[in-house]
Amino acid sequence: MGYARGQCARFLSNSAGIEAPDAVRFGIVKRQDGVATIRYVRERDHHPFDDGTLEIQESAPSGETILARQAGAFLASYLRRNV
């Protein structure tokens, strides 16, 4: 939801030698049979870092990875506003 590097104490820093994105954008590609396909683009320094799609159950929008949990939170918010 923005660029947290240098602003948030919990943000993963490069001092650990890990290249990490600093923002993520989500969009709904489609919803069918209780499953949402979500497109994501992660950014670093205002440039694309990586991208892909996730399929998430609308009835239980959670996940094992940080990215999946963020996408689940996006989906839950989307469903509250649009269903």
Secondary structure, 3 states (H helix, E strand, C coil): CCCCCCCCCCCCCHHHCCCCCCEEEEEEEEEECCEEEEEEEEEECCEEEEEEEEEEECCCCCCCCHHHHHHHHHHHHHHHHHC
